[in-house]
Amino acid sequence: MVIVLFNLPAYAIDLGDANGDGAVNIDDALLIARYLVGIEPVIPQPNYADVNGNDRIDIVDAMIIAQFHYGLRAEIPKRLMAIPGANPTSGPAPLTVNFTTDGKDPKGTIQVYRWDFEGDGNWGNMGDVVKKRKKSP
């Protein structure tokens, strides 16, 4: 039997926590800068590091985080997380599940949906409906 559980509520996440310590501060800006010049090999939370939403990590992201840390910027942009759904939600293995989402963006139309099935912060699957086959629990 496979049971589909969601452990993420629908909410808008604060971007900028590149190191994954739960806070957005100068350490995140410095991590991004060190990554860009090759001193740091990886960023633990790469999807949280792209604060300006241009689908890449660049020096502008580090500058926005630093401005926020020093009080020169009132807030860091948020990224909408939509409400996930699944059909079916349980059944015998192997089980093919259609994952769906219902999201609204107050600033316009949602252009892309990304899914993180591994829980590692890297959203590899794209689309508002994604099929995933689970062979065992």
VEXKOLGU-926157 format. One record per residue (C-alpha): residue number from 1; residue in one letter; chain; z, x, y. Coordinates in Angstrom, 2 decimals. Example, Ala and Ser with C-alpha at 12.3 -4.5 7.8 and 13.67 -1.06 7.14 Angstrom:
residues 2
(site 1, "A", "A", (7.80, 12.30, -4.50))
(site 2, "S", "A", (7.14, 13.67, -1.06))
***
This chain:
residues 137
(site 1, "M", "A", (0.00, 0.00, 0.00))
(site 2, "V", "A", (-0.92, 1.29, 3.46))
(site 3, "I", "A", (0.91, -0.06, 6.51))
(site 4, "V", "A", (-0.36, 0.63, 10.01))
(site 5, "L", "A", (2.38, 1.35, 12.57))
(site 6, "F", "A", (2.05, 2.18, 16.25))
(site 7, "N", "A", (4.63, 4.38, 17.87))
(site 8, "L", "A", (3.13, 4.37, 21.35))
(site 9, "P", "A", (3.73, 1.49, 23.74))
(site 10, "A", "A", (1.12, 0.63, 26.35))
(site 11, "Y", "A", (1.86, 2.36, 29.63))
(site 12, "A", "A", (0.41, 4.74, 32.14))
(site 13, "I", "A", (1.34, 8.34, 31.40))
(site 14, "D", "A", (2.23, 10.91, 34.01))
(site 15, "L", "A", (-0.22, 13.76, 33.92))
(site 16, "G", "A", (0.73, 17.34, 34.69))
(site 17, "D", "A", (3.19, 18.16, 31.89))
(site 18, "A", "A", (0.90, 20.86, 30.47))
(site 19, "N", "A", (3.65, 22.69, 28.60))
(site 20, "G", "A", (5.13, 19.55, 27.03))
(site 21, "D", "A", (8.71, 20.05, 28.22))
(site 22, "G", "A", (9.00, 16.53, 29.64))
(site 23, "A", "A", (8.84, 17.56, 33.31))
(site 24, "V", "A", (6.03, 18.20, 35.77))
(site 25, "N", "A", (6.89, 21.33, 37.73))
(site 26, "I", "A", (5.72, 24.77, 38.81))
(site 27, "D", "A", (5.91, 26.04, 35.22))
(site 28, "D", "A", (3.01, 23.72, 34.36))
(site 29, "A", "A", (0.92, 24.97, 37.28))
(site 30, "L", "A", (1.60, 28.60, 36.32))
(site 31, "L", "A", (0.74, 27.91, 32.67))
(site 32, "I", "A", (-2.64, 26.49, 33.72))
(site 33, "A", "A", (-3.32, 29.46, 36.01))
(site 34, "R", "A", (-2.40, 31.94, 33.24))
(site 35, "Y", "A", (-4.62, 30.03, 30.81))
(site 36, "L", "A", (-7.58, 30.14, 33.20))
(site 37, "V", "A", (-7.39, 33.93, 33.58))
(site 38, "G", "A", (-6.93, 34.48, 29.83))
(site 39, "I", "A", (-3.24, 35.41, 29.71))
(site 40, "E", "A", (-2.24, 32.25, 27.81))
(site 41, "P", "A", (-4.43, 31.44, 24.79))
(site 42, "V", "A", (-3.69, 27.69, 24.68))
(site 43, "I", "A", (-2.15, 24.87, 26.67))
(site 44, "P", "A", (0.25, 22.83, 24.48))
(site 45, "Q", "A", (-0.71, 19.49, 26.11))
(site 46, "P", "A", (-4.33, 19.96, 27.24))
(site 47, "N", "A", (-4.96, 16.26, 27.91))
(site 48, "Y", "A", (-1.98, 16.18, 30.27))
(site 49, "A", "A", (-3.20, 19.27, 32.14))
(site 50, "D", "A", (-6.42, 17.67, 33.49))
(site 51, "V", "A", (-4.72, 15.88, 36.39))
(site 52, "N", "A", (-7.82, 15.38, 38.52))
(site 53, "G", "A", (-9.67, 13.65, 35.65))
(site 54, "N", "A", (-12.83, 15.74, 35.61))
(site 55, "D", "A", (-12.58, 16.34, 31.83))
(site 56, "R", "A", (-11.82, 20.04, 32.15))
(site 57, "I", "A", (-8.83, 22.18, 33.05))
(site 58, "D", "A", (-9.41, 24.10, 36.25))
(site 59, "I", "A", (-7.57, 25.65, 39.18))
(site 60, "V", "A", (-7.58, 22.33, 41.04))
(site 61, "D", "A", (-5.28, 20.92, 38.36))
(site 62, "A", "A", (-2.83, 23.79, 38.89))
(site 63, "M", "A", (-2.99, 23.28, 42.67))
(site 64, "I", "A", (-2.28, 19.53, 42.42))
(site 65, "I", "A", (0.75, 20.19, 40.20))
(site 66, "A", "A", (2.03, 22.92, 42.54))
(site 67, "Q", "A", (1.60, 20.62, 45.56))
(site 68, "F", "A", (3.60, 17.95, 43.76))
(site 69, "H", "A", (6.32, 20.42, 42.81))
(site 70, "Y", "A", (6.73, 21.64, 46.39))
(site 71, "G", "A", (6.70, 18.14, 47.89))
(site 72, "L", "A", (3.24, 18.37, 49.45))
(site 73, "R", "A", (1.94, 15.55, 47.27))
(site 74, "A", "A", (3.84, 12.32, 46.69))
(site 75, "E", "A", (2.69, 11.75, 43.13))
(site 76, "I", "A", (0.58, 13.00, 40.26))
(site 77, "P", "A", (-2.22, 10.69, 39.11))
(site 78, "K", "A", (-1.52, 8.50, 36.08))
(site 79, "R", "A", (-3.82, 7.83, 33.19))
(site 80, "L", "A", (-3.88, 4.35, 31.72))
(site 81, "M", "A", (-2.91, 3.96, 28.10))
(site 82, "A", "A", (-4.22, 0.71, 26.71))
(site 83, "I", "A", (-2.57, -1.68, 24.26))
(site 84, "P", "A", (-3.57, -0.69, 20.71))
(site 85, "G", "A", (-4.29, -3.12, 17.89))
(site 86, "A", "A", (-5.35, -2.88, 14.26))
(site 87, "N", "A", (-6.99, -5.14, 11.71))
(site 88, "P", "A", (-5.92, -5.26, 8.95))
(site 89, "T", "A", (-2.40, -3.93, 9.47))
(site 90, "S", "A", (-1.60, -3.50, 5.77))
(site 91, "G", "A", (-3.22, -3.52, 2.36))
(site 92, "P", "A", (-3.76, -1.49, -0.79))
(site 93, "A", "A", (-5.02, 2.07, -0.46))
(site 94, "P", "A", (-7.70, 3.03, 0.32))
(site 95, "L", "A", (-7.64, 0.87, 3.44))
(site 96, "T", "A", (-10.26, 0.81, 6.19))
(site 97, "V", "A", (-8.70, -0.22, 9.50))
(site 98, "N", "A", (-10.46, -1.27, 12.70))
(site 99, "F", "A", (-8.40, 0.06, 15.59))
(site 100, "T", "A", (-8.99, -1.82, 18.84))
(site 101, "T", "A", (-7.65, -1.63, 22.35))
(site 102, "D", "A", (-7.16, -3.99, 25.23))
(site 103, "G", "A", (-6.86, -2.16, 28.48))
(site 104, "K", "A", (-7.43, -2.87, 32.13))
(site 105, "D", "A", (-7.68, -0.33, 34.89))
(site 106, "P", "A", (-6.61, -1.57, 38.32))
(site 107, "K", "A", (-8.92, 0.99, 39.94))
(site 108, "G", "A", (-12.07, -0.08, 38.09))
(site 109, "T", "A", (-13.66, -0.20, 34.66))
(site 110, "I", "A", (-12.36, 1.91, 31.81))
(site 111, "Q", "A", (-15.22, 4.24, 31.00))
(site 112, "V", "A", (-13.91, 5.84, 27.81))
(site 113, "Y", "A", (-11.26, 5.20, 25.20))
(site 114, "R", "A", (-9.81, 8.16, 23.31))
(site 115, "W", "A", (-7.71, 8.02, 20.15))
(site 116, "D", "A", (-5.15, 10.54, 18.87))
(site 117, "F", "A", (-4.60, 9.77, 15.17))
(site 118, "E", "A", (-2.82, 13.06, 14.49))
(site 119, "G", "A", (-0.25, 12.72, 17.30))
(site 120, "D", "A", (-0.98, 16.21, 18.62))
(site 121, "G", "A", (-2.12, 15.26, 22.13))
(site 122, "N", "A", (-5.79, 15.99, 21.39))
(site 123, "W", "A", (-7.83, 12.82, 21.57))
(site 124, "G", "A", (-10.85, 13.43, 19.38))
(site 125, "N", "A", (-12.04, 9.92, 18.52))
(site 126, "M", "A", (-13.76, 7.88, 21.23))
(site 127, "G", "A", (-14.62, 4.20, 21.67))
(site 128, "D", "A", (-12.87, 0.88, 22.27))
(site 129, "V", "A", (-13.10, 0.14, 18.53))
(site 130, "V", "A", (-12.67, 2.92, 15.97))
(site 131, "K", "A", (-12.72, 2.65, 12.17))
(site 132, "K", "A", (-10.38, 4.89, 10.22))
(site 133, "R", "A", (-10.10, 5.01, 6.43))
(site 134, "K", "A", (-6.69, 5.85, 5.00))
(site 135, "K", "A", (-6.74, 6.92, 1.34))
(site 136, "S", "A", (-2.99, 7.01, 0.81))
(site 137, "P", "A", (0.24, 6.11, 2.69))
***
